Amino acid sequence: MKPGLRGFFDSMTEFFLTPGPDALERLYAAHPGWDAPRSRVELYGRMVAHHGRSTLDKLYPLTRACVDEALWAELGRAYEASRPSRPYEMNHLGEGFPGFLADEAERRGLPDFLPSLARFEWADFAVYTSMEPVPEKVERLTVNPTLVVLEHPFQLCAYVRAKERRARPEPGQEMALLWRHPERLVTMYLSANDRSLLALKMAVEGLTPPQVAEATSVAEADIRAAVESCVADGLVLSP
């Protein structure tokens, strides 16, 4: 990139990241003779900031609801300043937000569960939009390739699912499974239990119901029922 063009982009970055009444003047001072209409450049700056804030609002509605509006706006500005947007796809500018909250949690006195909740919400979006191909046919029991596993010290699955949400999730170590249903194309999630872990183990290790029944003394019919339930939910794929 030519030095002049690099200088232009650097000054535009500063314009976006340091808003204020004199931001526009600093931008034009960096480029003497630039005749772009000031009203349009100012509008462009406001538009970029608006899109950044609205994208965070859309990706993290539950996280946003856990703090007051003033703090949420402050977090948005600080995140934008620390991690300027680079992706061409707007939604991906929010990918680093959970890590930002983890870095800022103690200093800003944020709720201890907030980074984990944001991580859950990002995983929800990432699974929903995953480009991982899901095969239409499989030869054997197979793990859904969109599966994401999260571990955190809070009961987030119950918290996210609750219609009347408490002020904070219950404490307790949880392994959350998130995947996209192959037919309904929605994000599914649950706190890992014996049934789901059994189906995943069978898929990963290539085990059959008769083999598991012999090894565990559990009725083969019960094992088949557990697997079929996970297949119906799309967690695993069956022939």
C-alpha positions as CSV (number, residue, x, y, z in Angstrom):
1,M,0.0,0.0,0.0
2,K,1.3,3.4,-0.9
3,P,2.3,5.7,2.0
4,G,-0.3,8.3,1.1
5,L,-3.1,5.7,1.1
6,R,-1.9,4.2,4.3
7,G,-1.9,7.7,5.9
8,F,-5.4,8.2,4.8
9,F,-6.6,5.0,6.3
10,D,-4.8,5.6,9.5
11,S,-6.4,9.0,9.8
12,M,-9.8,7.6,9.1
13,T,-9.2,5.0,11.8
14,E,-8.5,7.7,14.3
15,F,-11.6,9.6,13.1
16,F,-13.8,6.5,13.9
17,L,-12.1,5.7,17.2
18,T,-11.9,9.2,18.7
19,P,-15.3,10.8,18.1
20,G,-15.9,14.3,19.3
21,P,-16.5,17.8,18.2
22,D,-13.0,18.2,16.9
23,A,-12.6,14.8,15.3
24,L,-13.8,16.1,11.9
25,E,-11.4,19.0,12.1
26,R,-8.4,16.7,12.9
27,L,-9.3,14.6,9.9
28,Y,-9.4,17.5,7.4
29,A,-6.2,19.0,8.9
30,A,-4.5,15.7,8.2
31,H,-5.4,16.1,4.5
32,P,-5.0,19.7,3.4
33,G,-7.0,20.5,0.3
34,W,-9.4,17.6,0.7
35,D,-12.7,18.8,-0.7
36,A,-15.1,16.0,0.4
37,P,-18.3,17.6,1.8
38,R,-17.9,17.8,5.6
39,S,-21.6,17.0,6.2
40,R,-21.2,13.7,4.3
41,V,-18.0,12.7,6.1
42,E,-19.6,13.5,9.5
43,L,-22.7,11.4,8.5
44,Y,-20.4,8.5,7.5
45,G,-18.7,8.6,10.9
46,R,-22.0,8.5,12.7
47,M,-23.2,5.6,10.4
48,V,-20.1,3.5,11.1
49,A,-20.5,4.0,14.9
50,H,-24.2,3.2,14.7
51,H,-23.6,0.0,12.8
52,G,-21.0,-1.2,15.3
53,R,-23.3,-0.5,18.3
54,S,-26.4,-2.1,16.7
55,T,-24.4,-5.2,15.8
56,L,-23.4,-5.7,19.4
57,D,-27.0,-5.1,20.5
58,K,-28.2,-7.8,18.1
59,L,-25.5,-10.4,18.9
60,Y,-25.6,-10.0,22.7
61,P,-29.1,-9.2,23.8
62,L,-28.9,-11.2,27.1
63,T,-25.5,-9.7,27.9
64,R,-26.8,-6.2,27.3
65,A,-29.8,-6.8,29.6
66,C,-27.4,-7.5,32.5
67,V,-26.0,-4.0,32.6
68,D,-27.5,-0.5,32.5
69,E,-27.6,1.4,29.3
70,A,-24.9,3.9,30.2
71,L,-22.4,1.1,31.0
72,W,-23.4,-0.8,27.9
73,A,-22.7,2.2,25.7
74,E,-19.4,2.7,27.5
75,L,-18.4,-0.9,26.9
76,G,-19.3,-0.6,23.2
77,R,-17.1,2.5,22.8
78,A,-14.2,0.9,24.6
79,Y,-14.5,-2.3,22.6
80,E,-14.5,-0.4,19.4
81,A,-11.4,1.5,20.4
82,S,-9.5,-1.6,21.5
83,R,-10.5,-3.9,18.7
84,P,-11.2,-1.8,15.5
85,S,-13.5,-3.7,13.1
86,R,-11.7,-5.4,10.3
87,P,-14.1,-8.1,8.9
88,Y,-16.1,-7.3,5.8
89,E,-19.1,-9.2,7.3
90,M,-20.5,-6.9,10.0
91,N,-21.6,-9.6,12.5
92,H,-18.0,-10.8,12.9
93,L,-16.9,-7.5,14.4
94,G,-18.5,-8.9,17.6
95,E,-16.4,-12.0,17.7
96,G,-13.9,-10.6,20.2
97,F,-16.4,-9.1,22.6
98,P,-16.5,-12.0,25.1
99,G,-12.7,-11.8,25.4
100,F,-12.9,-8.1,25.8
101,L,-15.4,-8.5,28.7
102,A,-13.1,-11.1,30.3
103,D,-10.3,-8.6,30.2
104,E,-12.4,-5.7,31.5
105,A,-14.6,-7.6,34.1
106,E,-12.5,-7.0,37.2
107,R,-11.5,-3.4,36.4
108,R,-15.1,-2.3,35.6
109,G,-16.8,-4.4,38.2
110,L,-18.8,-6.4,35.7
111,P,-20.9,-9.4,36.9
112,D,-18.7,-12.4,37.1
113,F,-20.9,-14.5,34.7
114,L,-21.0,-11.8,32.0
115,P,-18.0,-13.0,29.9
116,S,-19.3,-16.6,29.9
117,L,-22.8,-15.4,28.9
118,A,-21.4,-13.4,26.0
119,R,-19.3,-16.4,24.9
120,F,-22.5,-18.5,24.9
121,E,-24.3,-15.9,22.8
122,W,-21.4,-15.7,20.3
123,A,-21.4,-19.5,20.1
124,D,-25.1,-19.5,19.4
125,F,-24.6,-17.1,16.5
126,A,-21.5,-18.9,15.2
127,V,-23.3,-22.3,15.2
128,Y,-26.3,-20.8,13.5
129,T,-24.2,-19.3,10.7
130,S,-21.6,-22.2,10.5
131,M,-20.4,-23.0,7.0
132,E,-19.4,-26.5,8.2
133,P,-21.1,-28.9,5.7
134,V,-23.5,-31.3,7.2
135,P,-23.7,-34.6,5.2
136,E,-27.1,-35.6,3.9
137,K,-26.1,-39.3,4.3
138,V,-23.7,-41.0,6.7
139,E,-22.5,-44.6,6.9
140,R,-22.4,-44.8,10.7
141,L,-23.4,-42.8,13.7
142,T,-21.7,-39.4,13.3
143,V,-21.3,-36.3,15.4
144,N,-23.1,-33.2,14.0
145,P,-20.1,-31.2,12.5
146,T,-21.5,-27.9,13.8
147,L,-21.2,-29.0,17.4
148,V,-19.5,-26.5,19.8
149,V,-18.7,-27.4,23.4
150,L,-18.4,-24.7,26.1
151,E,-17.4,-25.1,29.7
152,H,-18.2,-22.5,32.3
153,P,-18.9,-22.3,36.1
154,F,-22.6,-21.3,35.6
155,Q,-25.8,-23.0,34.6
156,L,-26.2,-21.0,31.5
157,C,-28.4,-23.4,29.5
158,A,-31.2,-23.1,32.1
159,Y,-30.6,-19.3,32.4
160,V,-30.9,-18.7,28.6
161,R,-33.9,-21.0,28.3
162,A,-35.9,-19.5,31.2
163,K,-38.9,-17.4,30.2
164,E,-38.7,-15.5,33.4
165,R,-35.0,-14.9,33.7
166,R,-33.3,-14.4,37.1
167,A,-30.9,-11.6,37.8
168,R,-28.0,-14.0,37.5
169,P,-27.5,-17.7,36.5
170,E,-27.1,-20.4,39.2
171,P,-23.5,-21.3,39.9
172,G,-22.3,-24.7,39.0
173,Q,-19.9,-26.3,36.5
174,E,-21.6,-26.9,33.1
175,M,-20.6,-28.4,29.8
176,A,-22.9,-26.8,27.3
177,L,-23.4,-28.4,23.9
178,L,-24.5,-26.2,21.0
179,W,-25.2,-27.4,17.4
180,R,-27.4,-26.5,14.4
181,H,-30.3,-28.9,13.7
182,P,-29.7,-30.3,10.2
183,E,-33.4,-30.0,9.2
184,R,-34.8,-27.1,11.3
185,L,-31.7,-25.0,10.9
186,V,-31.9,-23.5,14.3
187,T,-29.3,-23.6,17.1
188,M,-30.0,-26.3,19.7
189,Y,-28.3,-26.3,23.1
190,L,-28.3,-28.4,26.3
191,S,-26.3,-29.0,29.4
192,A,-24.4,-32.2,28.7
193,N,-26.1,-35.2,30.3
194,D,-25.6,-39.0,30.4
195,R,-27.7,-39.5,27.3
196,S,-26.0,-36.9,25.1
197,L,-22.5,-37.9,26.2
198,L,-23.3,-41.6,25.5
199,A,-24.5,-40.8,22.0
200,L,-21.4,-38.7,21.3
201,K,-19.1,-41.3,22.7
202,M,-20.7,-44.0,20.5
203,A,-20.4,-41.7,17.4
204,V,-16.7,-40.8,18.1
205,E,-15.6,-44.4,19.0
206,G,-17.8,-46.2,16.5
207,L,-19.6,-48.2,19.2
208,T,-22.9,-50.1,18.5
209,P,-25.8,-50.5,20.9
210,P,-25.1,-54.2,21.4
211,Q,-21.4,-53.4,22.3
212,V,-22.5,-50.7,24.8
213,A,-25.1,-53.0,26.3
214,E,-22.6,-55.7,26.9
215,A,-20.1,-53.3,28.4
216,T,-22.5,-51.5,30.7
217,S,-25.2,-54.1,31.5
218,V,-27.8,-51.4,30.4
219,A,-30.7,-52.8,28.3
220,E,-30.0,-52.4,24.6
221,A,-33.5,-51.0,24.1
222,D,-32.7,-48.2,26.5
223,I,-29.4,-47.4,24.7
224,R,-31.2,-47.3,21.3
225,A,-33.9,-45.0,22.7
226,A,-31.2,-42.6,24.0
227,V,-29.4,-42.5,20.7
228,E,-32.7,-42.1,18.8
229,S,-33.6,-39.1,21.0
230,C,-30.2,-37.5,20.2
231,V,-30.7,-38.2,16.5
232,A,-34.1,-36.5,16.6
233,D,-32.5,-33.5,18.2
234,G,-29.8,-33.5,15.5
235,L,-26.9,-33.8,17.9
236,V,-25.8,-37.0,16.1
237,L,-26.5,-38.2,12.6
238,S,-27.5,-41.7,11.8
239,P,-27.5,-43.8,8.6
